[in-house]
C-alpha cells in the first residue's frame, strides 16, 4: 500500500512527487522475496529502494527500522480501497497546521519538515527544527529535493532548509544566490534567491524538469562579471555548469540533467527571439524542450513587475517559426524562397 508523502498527496489532492512511498507488511527478508533489484542505502525514511533511476520506490517495512518524525508521515492508503489507514492519531494530526515532531533523528525531522512545508499547508513548529546534520548522502539529498521542488509551495521548504544551514552545507550553488543584488527596476522582488523563490508561484504545474530549471536558472549570477553594459554577462552558460554539477552530484539520470542544463543555458533566449533571425537559433527552436523553455520564461518574467508582454511576443515568434518551417515556399526566417541559388542560413545553436 502507498504510504507517507505518496498517501498524503492522494489525501490532499496534490500532484504526486517523483519518489513513491510504499509500505510492506513484513520484514526486509519478505520484501526481498517479492521485489527485485532492491538497494539498501540506509535512509532514515526508507528501509529499501527499488524502481528505476527515474522512478524511485521507497519501501517502508512494518517490521523495519525506518521511522517517522511527524505523525502526518505515518498515513497510508489501504489497498484496493478509497480509505486511509490512520491509526495512532494520524487523522487528528492532519488538522494541526503547525505540527511538532516526535523524538527522532535530526535528519528525519528536517526531511519531513521541509516536505510538509513545501507540499501541504503546514508550518512546522520552528522551535523543533534542528541544524542540518553532516554527512547526508546523495540519495537523501535527491529525494528531499524532489519532494520540495515539486511541492505546491517550494519556497516554504527551501526557506526552512536555508535557515537550518542545509542549503549552505549541501547545495552551495543555491546558497550563493542569497545576497546577489539585482537592479530594482527589473527585480523589485529582491536578490537572486528571493527572485528564484518567487518564480515557483507562477508555474501551471509542478513538473520536475521545469521546477529544477527554475531553481537553477540564475545560479550563474554569483560568478558572472559585468561586461558590455550587462550586469551578469554570461550567467546562462555559467548556470548550465552549476546545474550539471549539482544534479550530477545528486545522481540524477542523464536525460534529466541534460534537459535542465538546456533550459538553464537558453533561459534568456525567448526574450531575444522576436528580434533575431529564427534560423540563427534553429537548433534550439527545434528542441522538444522549447515549449518548456517558454514556460520557464513566463515564470521568470511574472516574478518581476515586467508583466507577460515579452512572453506573448516570444510565443508569437515561435509560432511563426513553426509555421514557416512547414511552408515549402518560405525559409525559417519567413522570407520567400528564391531560385536554385538559395542557401539556407546555417544554424548556430
RACORGI-V638877 format. One record per pair of residues at least 6 apart in sequence whose C-alpha atoms are under 8 Angstrom apart, sorted by sequence separation. I is the first residue (numbers start at 0). J is the second residue. D is the distance in Angstrom with one decimal. If there is no record, write none. Layout:
# RACORGI-V638877
i->{I & I}
j->{J & J}
d->{D & D}
This chain:
# RACORGI-V638877
i->{7 & 8 & 9 & 31 & 41 & 49 & 50 & 59 & 67 & 76 & 77 & 92 & 115 & 116 & 147 & 160 & 161 & 167 & 183 & 188 & 224 & 225 & 226 & 283 & 300 & 301 & 323 & 324 & 329 & 330 & 8 & 23 & 39 & 40 & 48 & 49 & 76 & 77 & 115 & 116 & 166 & 167 & 223 & 224 & 225 & 277 & 300 & 323 & 324 & 328 & 329 & 8 & 39 & 40 & 48 & 49 & 75 & 76 & 100 & 115 & 166 & 181 & 186 & 223 & 224 & 323 & 328 & 38 & 39 & 48 & 49 & 74 & 75 & 147 & 157 & 180 & 181 & 188 & 223 & 224 & 247 & 300 & 323 & 5 & 37 & 38 & 47 & 48 & 74 & 75 & 147 & 180 & 181 & 223 & 246 & 297 & 300 & 323 & 5 & 37 & 38 & 46 & 47 & 74 & 112 & 179 & 180 & 199 & 220 & 223 & 320 & 4 & 37 & 45 & 46 & 47 & 73 & 178 & 179 & 222 & 320 & 36 & 37 & 45 & 46 & 161 & 177 & 178 & 179 & 243 & 297 & 320 & 330 & 5 & 6 & 35 & 36 & 45 & 46 & 176 & 177 & 178 & 199 & 219 & 220 & 223 & 242 & 243 & 296 & 319 & 4 & 5 & 34 & 44 & 74 & 176 & 177 & 198 & 219 & 222 & 4 & 5 & 73 & 112 & 176 & 177 & 218 & 219 & 3 & 46 & 217 & 219 & 220 & 242 & 243 & 293 & 1 & 2 & 3 & 46 & 70 & 71 & 174 & 195 & 196 & 217 & 219 & 220 & 242 & 1 & 2 & 27 & 46 & 70 & 71 & 109 & 173 & 195 & 216 & 218 & 219 & 1 & 2 & 27 & 45 & 108 & 109 & 218 & 219 & 240 & 293 & 0 & 1 & 43 & 44 & 45 & 71 & 108 & 217 & 239 & 242 & 293 & 0 & 43 & 44 & 70 & 71 & 109 & 195 & 216 & 219 & 239 & 0 & 42 & 43 & 44 & 98 & 105 & 215 & 216 & 218 & 269 & 96 & 97 & 98 & 99 & 105 & 218 & 239 & 269 & 96 & 97 & 98 & 99 & 105 & 106 & 238 & 239 & 95 & 96 & 97 & 98 & 105 & 106 & 191 & 215 & 238 & 262 & 266 & 270 & 96 & 97 & 100 & 105 & 215 & 236 & 265 & 269 & 99 & 118 & 235 & 236 & 69 & 106 & 114 & 117 & 118 & 191 & 235 & 262 & 266 & 267 & 30 & 69 & 70 & 113 & 117 & 235 & 258 & 262 & 266 & 69 & 70 & 117 & 118 & 119 & 235 & 68 & 69 & 114 & 118 & 119 & 131 & 235 & 27 & 68 & 110 & 114 & 117 & 118 & 119 & 130 & 131 & 132 & 262 & 284 & 26 & 67 & 68 & 113 & 117 & 118 & 129 & 130 & 131 & 19 & 21 & 23 & 25 & 26 & 27 & 68 & 117 & 118 & 128 & 130 & 133 & 17 & 18 & 19 & 20 & 21 & 22 & 23 & 24 & 25 & 26 & 27 & 67 & 68 & 114 & 116 & 117 & 17 & 18 & 19 & 20 & 21 & 22 & 23 & 24 & 25 & 26 & 66 & 116 & 117 & 131 & 17 & 18 & 19 & 20 & 21 & 22 & 23 & 24 & 25 & 117 & 18 & 20 & 22 & 68 & 69 & 72 & 116 & 117 & 270 & 273 & 67 & 68 & 116 & 117 & 270 & 273 & 66 & 115 & 176 & 179 & 269 & 272 & 69 & 113 & 114 & 154 & 173 & 176 & 179 & 271 & 68 & 69 & 113 & 153 & 154 & 175 & 270 & 273 & 277 & 112 & 113 & 176 & 269 & 272 & 154 & 173 & 176 & 272 & 113 & 153 & 172 & 175 & 216 & 217 & 113 & 152 & 208 & 212 & 216 & 152 & 211 & 212 & 215 & 216 & 208 & 209 & 212 & 213 & 216 & 281 & 109 & 208 & 212 & 22 & 278 & 151 & 277 & 278 & 150 & 277 & 149 & 276 & 148 & 149 & 149 & 148 & 149 & 145 & 148 & 43 & 44 & 148 & 7 & 43 & 282 & 7 & 279 & 281 & 282 & 283 & 148 & 278 & 279 & 280 & 281 & 282 & 7 & 278 & 279 & 280 & 281 & 3 & 4 & 6 & 7 & 278 & 279 & 280 & 3 & 6 & 172 & 279 & 2 & 3 & 6 & 2 & 3 & 2 & 3 & 2 & 172 & 1 & 2 & 0 & 1 & 170 & 0 & 1 & 0 & 1 & 0 & 209 & 213 & 212 & 209 & 213 & 202 & 201 & 202 & 42 & 201 & 40 & 200 & 199 & 198 & 201 & 198 & 201 & 198 & 198 & 13 & 197 & 11 & 141 & 194 & 140 & 141 & 194 & 141 & 137 & 138 & 137 & 138 & 137 & 188 & 188 & 187 & 186 & 187 & 185 & 186 & 185 & 185 & 18 & 18 & 17 & 18 & 16 & 17 & 16 & 16 & 16 & 14 & 13 & 17 & 14 & 53 & 52 & 53 & 52}
j->{13 & 14 & 15 & 37 & 47 & 55 & 56 & 65 & 73 & 82 & 83 & 98 & 121 & 122 & 153 & 166 & 167 & 173 & 189 & 194 & 230 & 231 & 232 & 289 & 306 & 307 & 329 & 330 & 335 & 336 & 15 & 30 & 46 & 47 & 55 & 56 & 83 & 84 & 122 & 123 & 173 & 174 & 230 & 231 & 232 & 284 & 307 & 330 & 331 & 335 & 336 & 16 & 47 & 48 & 56 & 57 & 83 & 84 & 108 & 123 & 174 & 189 & 194 & 231 & 232 & 331 & 336 & 47 & 48 & 57 & 58 & 83 & 84 & 156 & 166 & 189 & 190 & 197 & 232 & 233 & 256 & 309 & 332 & 15 & 47 & 48 & 57 & 58 & 84 & 85 & 157 & 190 & 191 & 233 & 256 & 307 & 310 & 333 & 16 & 48 & 49 & 57 & 58 & 85 & 123 & 190 & 191 & 210 & 231 & 234 & 331 & 16 & 49 & 57 & 58 & 59 & 85 & 190 & 191 & 234 & 332 & 49 & 50 & 58 & 59 & 174 & 190 & 191 & 192 & 256 & 310 & 333 & 343 & 19 & 20 & 49 & 50 & 59 & 60 & 190 & 191 & 192 & 213 & 233 & 234 & 237 & 256 & 257 & 310 & 333 & 19 & 20 & 49 & 59 & 89 & 191 & 192 & 213 & 234 & 237 & 20 & 21 & 89 & 128 & 192 & 193 & 234 & 235 & 20 & 63 & 234 & 236 & 237 & 259 & 260 & 310 & 19 & 20 & 21 & 64 & 88 & 89 & 192 & 213 & 214 & 235 & 237 & 238 & 260 & 20 & 21 & 46 & 65 & 89 & 90 & 128 & 192 & 214 & 235 & 237 & 238 & 21 & 22 & 47 & 65 & 128 & 129 & 238 & 239 & 260 & 313 & 21 & 22 & 64 & 65 & 66 & 92 & 129 & 238 & 260 & 263 & 314 & 22 & 65 & 66 & 92 & 93 & 131 & 217 & 238 & 241 & 261 & 23 & 65 & 66 & 67 & 121 & 128 & 238 & 239 & 241 & 292 & 120 & 121 & 122 & 123 & 129 & 242 & 263 & 293 & 121 & 122 & 123 & 124 & 130 & 131 & 263 & 264 & 121 & 122 & 123 & 124 & 131 & 132 & 217 & 241 & 264 & 288 & 292 & 296 & 123 & 124 & 127 & 132 & 242 & 263 & 292 & 296 & 127 & 146 & 263 & 264 & 98 & 135 & 143 & 146 & 147 & 220 & 264 & 291 & 295 & 296 & 60 & 99 & 100 & 143 & 147 & 265 & 288 & 292 & 296 & 100 & 101 & 148 & 149 & 150 & 266 & 100 & 101 & 146 & 150 & 151 & 163 & 267 & 60 & 101 & 143 & 147 & 150 & 151 & 152 & 163 & 164 & 165 & 295 & 317 & 60 & 101 & 102 & 147 & 151 & 152 & 163 & 164 & 165 & 54 & 56 & 58 & 60 & 61 & 62 & 103 & 152 & 153 & 163 & 165 & 168 & 53 & 54 & 55 & 56 & 57 & 58 & 59 & 60 & 61 & 62 & 63 & 103 & 104 & 150 & 152 & 153 & 54 & 55 & 56 & 57 & 58 & 59 & 60 & 61 & 62 & 63 & 103 & 153 & 154 & 168 & 55 & 56 & 57 & 58 & 59 & 60 & 61 & 62 & 63 & 155 & 57 & 59 & 61 & 107 & 108 & 111 & 155 & 156 & 309 & 312 & 107 & 108 & 156 & 157 & 310 & 313 & 107 & 156 & 217 & 220 & 310 & 313 & 111 & 155 & 156 & 196 & 215 & 218 & 221 & 313 & 111 & 112 & 156 & 196 & 197 & 218 & 313 & 316 & 320 & 156 & 157 & 220 & 313 & 316 & 199 & 218 & 221 & 317 & 159 & 199 & 218 & 221 & 262 & 263 & 160 & 199 & 255 & 259 & 263 & 200 & 259 & 260 & 263 & 264 & 258 & 259 & 262 & 263 & 266 & 331 & 160 & 259 & 263 & 75 & 331 & 205 & 331 & 332 & 205 & 332 & 205 & 332 & 205 & 206 & 207 & 207 & 210 & 207 & 210 & 106 & 107 & 211 & 71 & 107 & 346 & 72 & 344 & 346 & 347 & 348 & 214 & 344 & 345 & 346 & 347 & 348 & 74 & 345 & 346 & 347 & 348 & 71 & 72 & 74 & 75 & 346 & 347 & 348 & 72 & 75 & 241 & 348 & 72 & 73 & 76 & 73 & 74 & 74 & 75 & 75 & 245 & 75 & 76 & 75 & 76 & 245 & 76 & 77 & 77 & 78 & 78 & 291 & 295 & 295 & 295 & 299 & 294 & 297 & 298 & 139 & 298 & 138 & 298 & 298 & 298 & 301 & 299 & 302 & 301 & 302 & 118 & 302 & 119 & 249 & 302 & 249 & 250 & 303 & 251 & 248 & 249 & 249 & 250 & 250 & 302 & 303 & 303 & 303 & 304 & 303 & 304 & 304 & 305 & 142 & 145 & 145 & 146 & 145 & 146 & 146 & 149 & 150 & 150 & 151 & 207 & 205 & 251 & 251 & 252 & 252}
d->{8.0 & 6.5 & 7.5 & 7.1 & 7.7 & 6.0 & 5.2 & 6.3 & 6.4 & 6.0 & 5.4 & 7.4 & 6.0 & 5.7 & 5.3 & 5.9 & 6.9 & 7.7 & 7.5 & 6.0 & 6.7 & 5.6 & 5.8 & 6.9 & 6.4 & 6.3 & 5.8 & 6.9 & 4.6 & 6.0 & 5.8 & 6.9 & 6.6 & 7.0 & 6.8 & 5.0 & 4.1 & 6.0 & 7.8 & 6.7 & 6.8 & 5.1 & 7.8 & 5.7 & 5.6 & 7.9 & 6.5 & 6.4 & 5.6 & 5.9 & 5.3 & 7.8 & 4.8 & 7.5 & 5.6 & 6.6 & 5.6 & 5.7 & 6.7 & 7.6 & 5.7 & 7.0 & 7.3 & 5.0 & 5.9 & 5.7 & 5.6 & 5.7 & 6.3 & 4.8 & 7.6 & 7.0 & 5.1 & 5.8 & 7.9 & 7.2 & 5.7 & 7.8 & 5.8 & 8.0 & 7.0 & 7.8 & 7.3 & 6.4 & 6.3 & 5.1 & 6.2 & 6.0 & 6.2 & 6.8 & 7.2 & 4.7 & 6.9 & 6.3 & 6.2 & 6.8 & 7.5 & 5.6 & 7.0 & 5.6 & 6.4 & 7.5 & 5.2 & 5.5 & 6.0 & 5.3 & 6.6 & 7.3 & 5.8 & 5.4 & 6.2 & 7.9 & 4.8 & 5.6 & 5.8 & 7.1 & 7.4 & 5.8 & 5.5 & 7.5 & 7.0 & 6.2 & 7.9 & 5.4 & 5.3 & 7.6 & 6.4 & 7.2 & 7.6 & 6.1 & 5.6 & 7.4 & 7.3 & 5.9 & 7.9 & 7.5 & 7.7 & 5.2 & 6.5 & 7.4 & 6.2 & 7.5 & 7.2 & 7.8 & 5.2 & 7.4 & 7.7 & 7.7 & 6.7 & 7.8 & 7.9 & 5.6 & 7.7 & 7.5 & 6.5 & 5.1 & 4.9 & 6.8 & 4.4 & 7.4 & 6.7 & 7.9 & 6.8 & 7.9 & 4.8 & 7.6 & 7.6 & 6.1 & 6.1 & 6.3 & 7.0 & 7.1 & 7.7 & 7.3 & 6.3 & 7.2 & 7.6 & 5.5 & 7.8 & 6.5 & 7.6 & 5.8 & 7.9 & 6.8 & 7.6 & 7.2 & 4.4 & 7.4 & 6.1 & 5.7 & 5.3 & 7.5 & 5.5 & 5.6 & 7.8 & 6.6 & 7.6 & 6.1 & 7.3 & 7.4 & 3.8 & 4.2 & 5.8 & 7.9 & 5.2 & 7.1 & 6.7 & 4.8 & 7.5 & 7.7 & 7.6 & 5.6 & 5.9 & 7.9 & 5.0 & 7.9 & 6.0 & 7.5 & 6.1 & 5.0 & 7.7 & 7.3 & 5.4 & 5.3 & 5.9 & 6.3 & 5.9 & 7.4 & 7.5 & 6.3 & 6.8 & 7.3 & 7.0 & 7.4 & 6.4 & 7.0 & 7.4 & 8.0 & 6.9 & 7.9 & 6.4 & 7.8 & 6.8 & 5.8 & 7.2 & 6.3 & 5.8 & 7.5 & 5.5 & 6.6 & 5.0 & 4.8 & 5.1 & 5.5 & 7.6 & 7.1 & 6.3 & 5.2 & 7.8 & 6.1 & 4.8 & 5.9 & 7.5 & 6.3 & 7.1 & 7.8 & 6.7 & 7.6 & 6.4 & 7.9 & 7.6 & 5.3 & 7.1 & 6.9 & 6.1 & 7.9 & 7.6 & 6.8 & 6.7 & 7.4 & 6.2 & 5.3 & 7.3 & 7.9 & 7.2 & 7.7 & 6.8 & 8.0 & 4.7 & 7.8 & 7.1 & 7.6 & 7.7 & 6.9 & 7.5 & 7.9 & 5.3 & 6.7 & 7.4 & 5.7 & 6.4 & 4.7 & 7.6 & 7.6 & 7.6 & 7.6 & 7.1 & 5.2 & 6.1 & 5.8 & 4.1 & 6.9 & 5.6 & 7.4 & 6.7 & 5.2 & 6.3 & 5.5 & 5.0 & 5.2 & 7.6 & 4.8 & 5.7 & 7.9 & 7.8 & 7.4 & 5.6 & 7.9 & 6.8 & 6.8 & 6.2 & 6.1 & 6.6 & 6.3 & 4.9 & 7.6 & 7.0 & 6.7 & 5.7 & 6.6 & 7.8 & 5.5 & 4.7 & 7.3 & 7.3 & 7.5 & 8.0 & 7.9 & 6.3 & 6.3 & 5.9 & 6.2 & 5.7 & 6.0 & 5.9 & 5.5 & 4.8 & 6.8 & 7.4 & 7.9 & 7.7 & 7.4 & 4.7 & 6.3 & 5.0 & 4.8 & 4.8 & 4.9 & 4.7 & 4.7 & 5.0 & 5.6 & 5.8 & 7.6 & 8.0 & 6.9 & 7.8 & 7.1 & 5.8 & 5.9 & 6.0 & 6.2 & 5.8 & 6.1 & 7.4 & 7.9 & 5.4 & 6.8 & 7.5 & 7.0 & 6.2 & 7.4 & 7.4 & 5.7 & 4.5 & 6.3 & 6.4 & 7.3 & 5.4 & 5.2 & 7.8 & 7.4 & 5.9 & 7.8 & 7.8 & 7.8 & 7.5 & 7.4 & 5.9 & 6.9 & 7.7 & 6.4 & 5.1 & 7.4 & 6.7 & 6.4 & 7.9 & 7.0 & 7.7 & 4.5 & 7.4 & 7.5 & 7.8 & 6.5 & 5.5 & 6.7 & 7.8 & 7.2 & 7.5 & 5.4 & 6.6 & 7.3 & 6.5 & 6.5 & 7.8 & 6.3 & 6.8 & 6.2 & 6.3 & 7.6 & 7.7 & 6.7 & 7.4 & 6.7 & 5.2 & 4.7 & 7.4 & 6.7 & 7.5 & 6.8 & 7.8 & 7.0 & 7.4 & 6.2 & 8.0 & 7.0 & 7.9 & 7.7 & 6.0 & 5.9 & 7.7 & 5.4 & 7.1 & 6.3 & 6.0 & 6.7 & 5.6 & 4.9 & 5.9 & 7.7 & 6.5 & 5.9 & 7.2 & 6.6 & 7.3 & 6.0 & 7.4 & 6.7 & 6.8 & 7.8 & 6.0 & 6.4 & 7.5 & 7.2 & 5.6 & 7.5 & 6.1 & 7.9 & 6.2 & 6.9 & 6.0 & 7.5 & 5.3 & 6.7 & 7.1 & 5.0 & 6.1 & 6.8 & 7.5 & 6.3 & 6.2 & 7.9 & 5.8 & 5.5 & 5.2 & 4.5 & 5.4 & 6.5 & 7.0 & 7.7 & 5.5 & 5.8 & 6.9 & 5.4 & 5.7 & 6.2 & 3.9 & 7.3 & 5.8 & 6.2 & 6.8 & 5.7 & 7.3 & 6.0 & 7.7 & 6.0 & 7.9 & 5.3 & 6.8 & 6.5 & 7.6 & 6.7 & 7.8 & 7.8 & 7.9 & 6.3 & 6.8 & 5.2 & 7.9 & 7.9 & 7.2 & 5.2 & 6.9 & 5.7 & 7.4 & 7.4 & 5.2 & 7.6 & 5.5 & 7.7 & 5.6 & 6.6 & 6.7 & 7.4 & 7.8 & 7.7 & 7.0 & 6.7 & 4.8 & 7.5 & 6.9 & 7.4 & 6.5 & 6.6 & 5.4 & 7.2 & 6.5 & 7.3 & 7.1 & 7.2 & 6.7 & 7.3 & 6.4 & 7.6 & 6.8 & 7.3 & 5.8 & 6.4 & 7.6 & 8.0 & 7.7 & 7.8 & 7.4 & 7.7 & 7.5 & 6.5 & 6.4}
